[in-house]
Amino acid sequence: MLKVIAAALTSAALVALPVAATAQTAAPAAKPAATQPDKSAKPKRAVSPGQAAMRERQKKCGAEWRDAKAAGKVEKGQTWPKFWSACNKRLKGA
């Protein structure tokens, strides 16, 4: 009796599985139009001078990191966050 119930549940699950998968793939097709943000609702704020300076320091430090890593001059155990911290402090002080 238990085997019959288990077989019935298994077959019902196998029949329901493709139906659920089809329902999931059909739903996202209708969503993109509704989920796109309204670009006119909230304009982006201008970047502050401090943020612009930080981005420039990050670009300079990133270029230094890539050059040093390519040349093999990066110390063993040195990671980007550690390099960035030291480079950022150095550039801020300059």
N, C-alpha and C positions, 0 to 999 in steps of 0.2 A: 504494500500500500504506500509506503514512504517513497519507494522508487518511482511509482507512478506520479505522485505529487511533485517530486523533484524534477522529473522529466517534463511535466506540464509547465512548471515554472521556468525551466530552462528554455523551452521552446517559445513561451510567451515573451521572455526577455530577448531572444534572438529576433523575434518578429518586431518587437517594439524598438529595438536599437536602430535599425535603418530609418525608421520614421522619425525618431528624435534627432538623428544626424541631419536629415533632410530639413527639418524645421529650423535647426540652428544655422545651416548655411543659407537658407532663404531669408532669414530675418535681417542679417547685416546689409543686404542689398537695398533695403528700404531706408536704413538709418543714415547713410552719408549725407543726404540732403538736410536732415533734421539736426545732425550733430555738428555741422560746419559752423564755426563761430561767426557772428555778425561783425565784420571788420569795421563798420562805421559806428558800432556801439561804444568802443573804448579805444581811443588812440593811444599809441605807445608814448611813454614819457621820454623826454630827452635824457641822454646820458649825462650824469653829473661830471664835473671836472675830475673829481676823485676817482670815479669809475673809469673814466677815459685813461687816466694816468695808470691805474692798476692794469688795465688791459694792455697798454703799451709795455709796461714792465713784464707782464706775463708773456707777451710775444717775444720780447728780447731774451728773456730767460729761456723760453722754449727753443729759440734758435741756438743759444749757447749750449743747451742740453743736447740737442741733436748733433751739433758739431763735436762736442766733447765725447759723446757716446760713439760717434762714427770714427773718431780718431783714437779711441781706446783710452782716453784720459780720465774717464770716470773712475773714482775710487771704488774698490770692492765693497759691496754692501750699500753703495749710494743709490738712492731711489729718487724718482722725480719729486715727490713731496719734500724730501730733505733738501734737494738741490734748489727747488723753488723757494723754500724758506730762506736759505742762505742768500740766494741771488736777489730776492725781493728786498731783504734787509740792506744788502750792499747797494742796490740801485736807489732805494729810498734815501739812503744817507748821502748819495752823491749829488 
